[in-house]
Amino acid sequence: MKTVVSTLNAKYIHTSLALRYLKATSSDFDVLIKEFTINDPSLEIAGTLYDLNPDVIGFSCYIWNIEETIPVISILKKIHPNVRIILGGPEVTYDSEYWLQRVPEVDIIVRGEGEQTFNKLLSSIQTNQSLHSLNGITYRDERGEIQSNPNAPKFPLNEIPSPFRFEEDLPDLSKRVTYVETSRGCPFTCQFCLSSIEFGVRYFDIDRMKDELTYLMDHGAKTIKFLDRTFNINRKYAFEMFDFLIKHHRPGVVFQFEITADIMRPEVLEFINENAPEGLFRFEIGVQSTNDHTNELIKRKQNFNKLTRTITMVKDGGKVVQHLDLIAGLPEEDYQSFRQTFNDVFAMRPEELQLGFLKMLRGTGLRNNAHQWGYTYMDYAPYEMLSNNALSFLDVIKIKRVEDILEKYWNKHFMDYTVNYIVEHIFETPFDFFQLFGEYWHQQKWNKIGHQLTDLFSRLYQFIEKHALHHADIVEGLMDMDYYLNFRQKPRNSWKQRGIEHQEKQEIYEHVWKYYDFSEQGYTRKELHKHTMIDLLSFDIDEYLQNGLVKETPSLLIAIYSPEGKKVEIKKGSIPYPLKKLPNGRQASIQYWSFHHIV
């Protein structure tokens, strides 16, 4: 009996740990893993699976792939009517009878943890046994009627064989994300999350997991993401694992964890800050909301002061990249309350801030009680909320425009100096900047066209000229610096049309050459022209970089790039240089310049 287990990942670099668990647990059967992405055409996926001529196909289903999986199933049953179609995964575990009714081509649904159930199911299919006594499934009986058997009991996690030792996975380990888990379950009861439905936390043996991680690193895995819902809930286990990874990691590997920040002990953070190499760890922290009443309604316990302490300690340590999550649309959090939540969290300047919207997942408390808060939401996955009694659909659309600008102008880190100045000196709060710019972006219809890096700069400058013209000169200077920081080699063009005239640039180069021996850096006069960009700033760049103060004393920024594209240090110096006229026509005298290697 030939069995294929398959799924549609969100991206090619993702891998499905679930499929590998199923294959490892069902080693007595001929099980083949086939992964696709949600962007692959349905007919192409179905054709690939048809060519394998399987007797059984199992699909792992989630909110991001269920709607793309259904057309594949429909095609398969038409071209291969005798194949058994089995679904599993969190999306079909709840309301499983609904899924069998909606997708008549599906024969069986495996609910909950499927490893042992799937193995028993394959045995029953192969021997043509009745399914009425197999726990953990919903299926169609001989008469075509839908039957749901009791849930399967939990089992010790160490009974699952290793899912990481398949030879076919080794060539791509370095190119894709490797998912692991050290535990299952979550002690918290957040009503928007599926983990709130299960009770208790079970662990894999830590020595086994150390061995698994060593194997993965030895065979080239570079990005290893832990799927534990709260990695640090068991302090001893988490600390021992952090210590192991710090001592035994391989160069270039990154470990990603989902942690609960307000229960993280300061001594653990101090240990990481003192011992971990920079960039080894990445923390994902779900803040979701800073509204205490909202958190109480969704049964979410959160101490924001302790959470802030953790995030600040991690940021000050400079070793760990932090990704913080917010959820718009939670009960009783209206537009102004969410504005406050956003500002509370953005004040900590996380490396990444993801603004998501509430998904009304099947089986969760929020979906079951949606009427209580007047929720409307999408009928099909991902079941995103559209409105509730505190947040109108118009409010939702406005916040989506905040999300768009946040992703383009903060999470990408194309212009950190510029954005930090804008949110600190121009607008009342960071949220107001992202909101107003989001509205302006939409009004200009830029959401309907693509953009390159230069477009991001020019469009932001256009917005600043419109809404804060008296800050435009300073913003322009910071954008110059940010723009050059995005390149390892001299960019072909500036982001702006205007600049210093060619003849004046020649005079500046000649004057600068007299005061600084560029030959020590390996540059001739010709190479200095070839590998530099020069701009006139309206403020004292050194004062701003060192103290964050805007002193309106013009200065020159010369960006020098290494011919080999190598990264070199930022260097500062000053050279007296009287410049009689600024490019915009105003008179000024520049008493010094700042020389920066900025790549």
N, C-alpha and C positions, 0 to 999 in steps of 0.2 A: 504494500500500500504506500503510494508516494504522497507525501504531505509537504505543502509549501506554507510557510508562515510569512506574512507580508505586512507592510504598512506604508503609508505615504508620509514621509517626514516633511517638516516645514522647509528645510533647506538640505542641500546635498551634504553639507559638512556634519549634519546631525546623524546620530545612529540610534537604533532602537534597542535599549537594554531588554525590554520585554520579550522581543523575538529571540534573543540569545538565551534568556532564561528558559523559554519554551523548548528550544532545541536541546539545551543541556539536560533538561529534566526528562525529555522523551528520547533518550539516546538509543532505546531499543527499536526505534522506528526510523525510517528514511525521511528525515526532515531537512528541507532546504530553506534558507533565508533569502528572501528577495525584497530589497528596499527600493522605494521610489520617492519622488517628491510631489507635493501638491501642485506643482507647476507642470508636471508631465501630463501629456494628453491621455484621457481615459482609454481611448482605443489602443494607444501604444502600450499602456500598462496591461490591459486585458490581453493583447496579442502576445506579449512576453510571457505572461502566466499560462496562456493556452499552449504555447510551444513546449512548456514543461510537462504537459499532459498529466496533471496531478489528479489524485483521487479526492484529496481534501485540501482546501485552502482556508487558512485562518487569517483574518485581518485584525490588527490592533488599532482600536478606534479612540480618537480624542476629539475635542471640540475643534481643533484646527484642521482635522482631515476627514471628518465623518461625511460632510456633504460632497467632498471630492471622491470618497470611497464608494458611495452608493452607485454612481453611474458605472464604475468598473464592475461591480457585482452584477448589475443588470446585464451588461454586455456578456460577461462570463457565462451566466446561466443560459443565455440565448445560444451561444456557440459551443458550450460544453454542459449540456443540461444535466448530466449525471454527477457532476462534481458536487461534493458536500461543501457548503459555505458555512464557516464558523466565525462569529465575531466575538471579540473580547476587548477589554480596556475600560477605563473609567466612564467614557461617554455612553456605553451601552449597558453598563452594570446596573444603572438605575433606570426605571421605566423600560425594562427589557421587553415586556410584552408589547409596548408601543412600537418598539423597533421591529419586532417580528411582523406586526400588522402593517407597518409602513413599508417595509422592504420584504415582500413575499418571497424573494429569491434566497433569503437567509434561512438556513435550516436550524442552527443551534447558536445560542449565546452563552458564553462562559462568563459568569459574574464574579467580580472580586478578584482575589489573587488566583491566577489561573494555572500556575505551573503544574501542580499535582492533579488538578481537575482535568487539564488538557491531556495529560498523559493517560489518565484513566479513560477519558473520552475516546482517544485514539484506539485504545485496546478494545473498547466496546464496539466501535465502528468496524474494526478489523474482524472481530469474531461475531459480528451481527447480533450483539446482545441488546436487550431492552435498556432504554435510558431512564426508566422510571425510578431507579434506586440510586442514580448518580447525583450526588449533592452538588450545588453550585452552578446549575445550568437551567436555562429556559429553552424550550424546544417545541417542535411540532411532532405530535404523536402520529401513529399510523393512520388516524382518521383526519389528520391535518389540523387538529385542535391544539391550541397553545397550552403548554404545561410548564409550571415553574416548580422546580424541586427546592427543598430547603437549602440554605446557605451552606457552603462547605466550611468545616472547622478550620481554625488557624493551625499552623504547623510551625515547628522550629525552623528558623531561616537557614540554619546550617545544613538542613536536609537538601537544599537546592545545590546541585553541582555547579562548579565554576562556569560562568557564561563568557569567560574571557580567553579561553584557550583554543579557539578555532583558528586553524591555519589560514583560512581564507580571509580573516580579518587583519592579519599582520601587515600586509603591504600598505594598507591605508591608515594605519594607526596614527601616524604623524600628521595626516592631512585632515582628520575629522575629529570631532568632539567625542571623547570616551566618557560614557556615563557610568557611575558606580553608586552604590548605596551601602551605608553601614548599618542602617536601621530602617524600619517601617513603622508608620504611625506617628501621631503627634499628641502631646498632652493638652493642647489648647482646643478651644471650642468655637473658633471664629466662624460665624454663620454663613459666610460667603465661600467657605473652603470645604472641599470634599473630605479633607482629613479630619474635620470635626465630627464626622459620622462614626468613625472607628475609635475604639478605646484602647489605650495602652500603647507602649512602644516596645518593639522587639529589636534585638541587635544580632548582627552577624558577629561571630567570634573575631576579636580584634587582631589576633595573630594571623588568622586566615586572611583578613583584609590587608594587612601589611604585606603578606606574601603576594596577594593579587596585585597590589599597587606596584610592588617591586617588579613583578613580571611585566606589567604594562609599560613601566618606564624603561625597562631593559629592552623592550621590543619597539621603542620609538614613540610611545604616546606623548603628546605635547600639551594637550588641553584635556584635563580630567575634571569633570564636573560631578560633584556629589549631589544626589537627589534627595538626601535626607530633608524632611520638612523643617526640622530644627536641629541642625548639626550639633549645637552646643548645649542641648538639654541635659545630657549626661556629662558633667564637667570633667570627670576623671577620664572618660573615654575620649572626649574631644581634645583634652590637653595632651594625652599620650599620642594621639594621632598627629596633632600639630608638631609635637616634638620629633616624632618619627620622620615626618615629611621634611622638616627643616634639616635633619641630619642625613637623610638618605635620598633627597631629591636629585634629579639629573639636570644638567644645564638646559635651560630653555623651556622647562616644563612649568605649567601654571595649574594651580588647583583652585577650584571654585566651590564656595560653600554658601548655603542659605542659613543665616544665623538669626537668632533673636537677640537684638542688641541690648535690651534692658536687663538681661540676665547674664550678660557676659562679665566675668570677673575682671577687675582691673589688673590683677596680677598675671592673668593670662595674656592680656593685651601688652603689658610691660614685657613679658617673656617674648612675645612675637616681635615687638618693636626692637628689642635688643638682639635677637638672634636670627630672625628670618631675613633672607636676602630680599632686596626690593623687587616687587613684582611676582614673587612666588605664590602669594595668596590673593584671592579676590573674594570679597564678601558681598553677598546680596542680602539686603536688609529691607524687610517689608515694614514700612512705617504706616502706610495706608491713610491714616487720619490722625490729626492732633486734637480733634474734637472729643472731649471726654464723654459727653452724652452719647455721641454716635458710637464710640467704642463700647460703651456699656450696653447699648441696644444690640450690637452684634456679638456680645459676649467675648469681647477681646480685651484682655488685660494688658495694659501698657503703661509703663512709667516713663514719661517723656523726658524727665530730668536725667534718669539713668541712661536712657537711649542716647540722649545728646552727649552725655559723658563718654560713652563708648565711641560714638562716631567721631567726636573731637579727638579722643586719644589715638584712634586709628589714623586720622588725618594728620595729626601732629607728628606721629611716628614716621610717616612717609614711606612705609613699607608695603601697605595693602591698598589695592584699588577697591573703592566702595561703589556699589550700585544700589541706590535707594528707590523703593517703589511707593507710589501713591495710587489710591483708587478714588476716582470721582464717582459720585452717585450712591454713596452709602446712606443709610437711613438718617434723615433729619440733618444732613449736611447740605445746606443751601449754598448758593453761589458765593456769598460773602464769607461763609465759614470755610469753604474750600479755598478761597483766596488766602485766608489766614493759614490754613494747613500748608499750602504751597510755600508761602513766605517763611513760615516756621522752619521748614525743611531746607529750602534753598539757602537760608542764612548760613547753613553749615557747609555750603559749597561742595557737595559731593561730586566725585568725578563724573558720575552718571546719575541722572534723576529721571526715572521712567514714570510718566503720567499715564496710567491706564484707566479704563472705564469698567465699572462693575459688570461682571458676567453672571447671569442668573443660572448657575450650573444645576443640572438635574440632581436631585437628592439632597441639596443643601437646605438649611433652615430658611435662608432668605428667599429662595424660590418657593418653598412650601408656604411661606407667609407673605408672599409678595403683595397680596391685597391689603395687608395691614398698613403699608406705606404708599399705596396707590401706584405701584410700579407698572409701567408698560415696558416691554422688552421685545427683542427680535424673536420670532417664532422658531427660527432655525439657528444652529450653531454659528457663531459663538454666544448667542443669547445675550447680546449686549443690551444694557438698560438704555431706554430712550427718554424716560422721564419718571419722576415720582412726585409725591406731594410737596417736596422741598425744592426740587430742581426741575425747571421746565425744559422742554426739548430745545428751546432757544438758548438756554444756559448751557446745555450740553454741547451744542454746536460752538458756542463761544469758547468753551474750555478746550474743545478739540483744536481750535486755532492756536491756543496756548501750547498745546502738545506739539503741534507741527513746528512752531518756531523754537521751542525748547530743544527738540531733536536736532534741528538744523544748526542752531547757534550756540548751544551749550554742550550737548552730549558729544558732538563731533570735535569740539575743542579746536576749531579753526581760528577763533579770535577771542581768546580768554581775556587778554588785557582790555580789549574794547568792551566786551560785555560786562566785565566787572565794573569798569568805570561808568557805563550807562546805568546799571542798576543801583549803583551807590550814589551817583551825583546828579542824575537827570530826572528819573521817575520816582514817584513816591515809594513804590515797592517794586521788587523784581517781577511779581505777577502782573503789575500794571504795564510794564514794558512788554512782556511777552504777549499780553492780551492786545494792547494797542497795535503792536507791530503785526500780530496775527490778523487783526481786522484790516490793517492797511494792505498787507500781502494779498488778502482775499479781494479787497476792492480793486487792486491793480490787476487782478486775474492772473497773478503769478502762479497760483495753484494749478493752473491749466497748462503750464509750460514747464519745461525742464530748467535746470540751472547748472552752471559750472561754478568753480570756486570764485572766479571774478564776479559773477552775478551776485553771489551772497554778499560780497563786500559792497558792490555798487548799490544794491537794493537797500541795504541797511543804511548806507550814507544818504540815499534819497529820502528815506524815512526820517532820519535825524534832521536833515535840512527842513523838512516839513514841520516837525513837531518840537525841535529844540535847536533852532538855528544858531543861537549864541554859544552852543557847545560844539558846533560843527568842526571848528579848527582842531580842537583837542581830539575829538573822535577820529578825525582824518589822520592825525599823527599816530595815534594808537593802532589804527587799522593798517597803516604803513608797516609798523613794526610786526604786527600779527601776520600780515600777509607774507612778509619775508621769512618768518619763522616756519612757514609751511613748506619750504623748499630746501633741498640739499644742494641744488645747483641753481645758478642764477636764473630766475624766471625770465621768459622771453619778453613778457610785458608786465606793466604795472596794472593794478586793478582800476586805476583812474586815468582819465584822459589828460588832465593838466599835470604840470610838474615843472621842474627847473629847466630853463631853456638850455639847449645843447652848448652854446658858447659859454654860458655861465658855469655849466658843469665842468668844462675844460679848465676854466680858471680855478675852480675849487680843487680839482685834482692836482693841478700844478702847485697850488698853495699848500695843500695837505702833504704832498710828497716831500716838501722841504722840512716838515716837522716830524715826520714819522718814517723810519727806515723799514719800508715794506720788503726789502730784500731779505731781511731776517726771516720773514714768513715765506720766502721763496717766490716773491712776485717781482716782475719787472714792471715798468710803467705801462707797457702795453697790456700785460695781464691784469693790472689793477683796473683798467677800464673794462676789460673783458669779463671780469668776475665780480663786479661790484654793482650795487644799486645805491642811489643817493637820493635823499629826500630832506626837505626843510621842514622841521617841526616847529609849531608855534609855542612850545613850552619846554621847560628844562627836563629833558628825558631822564637824566641821572637822579634828579630830585624825586621824580615820580617813581622810578623803579626802586629807589632805596627807601623812601619814606611815604610814598603814596600821596604826595602833595603836588598840586598843580601850580607851578610857578611859571608865569607867563613870560619866560625869557626864551626867545627862539634858539633852537639848536639844530645841528646837522646830524642826520643819521646816515652812516655809511655802512651798508650791509656787504660784507666780503664773504665770498663763497670759495671753499677749497676746490681747486680744479678736479680733484679726485672724488668730490662729493662726500668727503669725510666730515664727521662732526668735530667741531673745534670749540674751544671755550669762548664764552662771552668776555670781551676785554673792553675796558673803558679807559679813555684818556681825554685830554683836552688840548686844544690848539687855538691860540688867539686868531680870529679871522673876522675882519670887519666886512660884513655884507651889507651893501647899501639899500638893497631893495628886495622885498619878498616877492614870490611869484604872483601873489594876489594884488600887488601894487602898493602895499603898505610899507612905510619906511621902518627899518629896524637895524640894530647893530648886534651882531652875534659875537660874543666874547669867547666862546669855546665851542667845541663840538664833541660829540660822543662817538667813539669808534667801537663798533660791536661786531665781533664774529658771531653771527646768530644762527649758524646751522650746525 
